[in-house]
Amino acid sequence: MQRVWRLGNTDGVPADPVVVVGAGPVGLTAALLLARRGLPVLVVEKHLEPYPLPRAVHLDDEVFRVLQAAGVGDEVQARSRPFAGLRLLDGSHRVLAEFRRRPEVGINGWPQGSFVHQPDLEEVLAAAAAATPGITVARGVEVTGLSQDDDGVTVLMRDDGADRSVRAAAVLGCDGAGSTVRDLIGSTMRDLGPADRWLVLDVRSPAPLPVWPGAHQVCDSRRPATFMPVTGDRYRWESRMAPGETVQDVTTPDRLAALLAPVDPDGVEIVRAVEYTFRAQVADRWRAGRVLLAGDAAHLSPPFVGQGMGLGLRDVHQLTWKLAAVLAGESGDDLLDSYQAEREPHARALIGVAQLLGRLMTRGGRAGDVLRRGVLAVARRIPAAARLATDSRTPPLAAGPEVQRRGRAGRRLAGSLVPQPDVVVDGRRCRFDDVLDRVLDGATGAELALVRPGELTLRVAGRPPVQVQDDGGALTSWLTGASASAAQIRPDRIVRAAR
Ligand SMILES: Cc1cc2nc3c(=O)[nH]c(=O)nc-3n(C[C@H](O)[C@H](O)[C@H](O)COP(=O)(O)OP(=O)(O)OC[C@H]3O[C@@H](n4cnc5c(N)ncnc54)[C@H](O)[C@@H]3O)c2cc1C
């Protein structure tokens, strides 16, 4: 259980903390990452209890590295299940195409895709935050105002009906789709496409249901739907609602039987059936001085590639090291300008993929259904198309001061993640990211250089190099495959430059 911080009780609230607004997955991850960099954090959440119902169900292996960096990767993995891939079905649930993901550990050191029950993830994050001495979580407190001066930010809050204020070194608005912080800095959401109304149906079944352990997309323009086994006895169905339809209209016994077929609706417990409006939006301004937006406060994605929450976790992985460097006086505030410059194009790219997939799978009427059957029958036999659908790698970050795409090696590697194999350091086998964190120890970059195949050094300026045995050869072939002999790695595992 988290501490509840009340008016007049400032025990444990550090001086000039970073105030994180919102204790959703993005805010709690940000708090853990900031605390690991030695910054005091106050998380302010307007609700007394975490949101209990499922939302996100998918995490990819890149995003698992963020959870690993926050210190909770193994705990989240213990409560998730590897995802078998994507099956595209026609309206009669015949398989049109199947794109498999390997359940074993891949290039990022985690299974390529995993299903997770969002409340389980939030429980792990909240427990880790409660156990971290530098973090105070204040529940039942709503942020209502902000004012900035040269020394920091004054945050106004409503706490049990009374107003109070806290001085903050910086503020992260991780306060979700309806973000107050976004309004307070005068930022506005911009639509990237039309909104779509979907039924979201969460189901529990005492007996395991006979479904393939991956995501299913029903490519039927009249009744597009998705379904997947989440974790344990939990299952999710989503179905697009026609204009004018209500939840009652789409959950009649007949409609439920058709949606869940061949599963018998009477044999399962419907946990909830609600309407959600999926939006594709990006905020026009992610920063005003020392106030920054992350997660759903900065962008919203349709669900087709399961990246909404993942985008937010990627945001805070980079924002936290940049903010720490600025607050420590090691970098100027202009480092924070690179945050939106890098993250917005990446978020737009993934939102664009989600929109495209949604359109390809669900639009075009009956003619579209026929076309899709033909195209997909061919696509699944073309290795390049299948690779595209099964590869979890996301686009490289945009070039800028922190992503230097110069030279042949730089053009190939900068902006992308370094792989995470297991390596041997000082006779001990460990994950590469854990070694990187140890070597970085607060620094903003380390050079990974090839000494000979299978042997590399990791070096931070002014400190002794660390020998890295790459006995599986993954780091060696990653460098040599890009004609590189060395890469500069940022704390968020992104390659800054390569030569
Ligand atoms: C049906 C559905 C399916 C989804 N599927 C996926 C998926 O498969 N994969 C994926 O990655 N994403 C998915 N998403 C998206 C994912 O759930 C969100 O992207 C994620 O929850 C966003 O996290 P967040 O921390 O940014 O915001 P939230 O989880 O919304 O947290 C924001 C918090 O801020 C608090 N808050 C708001 N205003 C204030 C204030 N003024 N003061 C104090 N506190 C405040 C709120 O109470 C809330 O707790 C899905 C979403 C839905 C609805």
The ligand as a Gaussian input file, in Angstrom:
#p B3LYP/6-31G(d) Opt

LIG

0 1
 C       -8.886000      -0.339000     -24.256000
 C       -7.453000       0.110000     -24.286000
 C       -6.498000      -0.760000     -24.782000
 C       -5.158000      -0.381000     -24.803000
 N       -4.224000      -1.274000     -25.258000
 C       -2.890000      -0.942000     -25.244000
 C       -1.860000      -1.885000     -25.572000
 O       -2.116000      -3.045000     -25.897000
 N       -0.546000      -1.479000     -25.483000
 C       -0.213000      -0.217000     -25.074000
 O        0.997000       0.099000     -25.023000
 N       -1.183000       0.693000     -24.736000
 C       -2.499000       0.374000     -24.792000
 N       -3.466000       1.267000     -24.373000
 C       -3.066000       2.601000     -23.930000
 C       -2.590000       2.628000     -22.481000
 O       -3.526000       2.100000     -21.575000
 C       -2.256000       4.071000     -22.125000
 O       -1.394000       4.545000     -23.144000
 C       -1.572000       4.186000     -20.755000
 O       -2.414000       3.857000     -19.690000
 C       -1.111000       5.636000     -20.572000
 O       -0.417000       5.733000     -19.380000
 P       -0.185000       7.161000     -18.720000
 O        0.555000       6.867000     -17.452000
 O        0.367000       8.097000     -19.719000
 O       -1.634000       7.716000     -18.413000
 P       -2.810000       7.116000     -17.398000
 O       -2.622000       5.655000     -17.276000
 O       -4.034000       7.648000     -17.939000
 O       -2.398000       7.791000     -16.029000
 C       -2.559000       9.177000     -15.803000
 C       -2.803000       9.394000     -14.306000
 O       -2.797000      10.796000     -14.036000
 C       -3.791000      11.076000     -13.052000
 N       -4.151000      12.496000     -13.161000
 C       -4.793000      13.110000     -14.175000
 N       -4.907000      14.434000     -13.931000
 C       -4.330000      14.665000     -12.725000
 C       -4.133000      15.846000     -11.916000
 N       -4.552000      17.050000     -12.337000
 N       -3.514000      15.720000     -10.715000
 C       -3.078000      14.497000     -10.287000
 N       -3.258000      13.354000     -11.006000
 C       -3.853000      13.433000     -12.218000
 C       -4.914000      10.119000     -13.426000
 O       -5.784000       9.897000     -12.336000
 C       -4.144000       8.863000     -13.843000
 O       -3.945000       7.975000     -12.754000
 C       -4.799000       0.907000     -24.347000
 C       -5.773000       1.790000     -23.866000
 C       -7.079000       1.402000     -23.833000
 C       -8.119000       2.364000     -23.284000

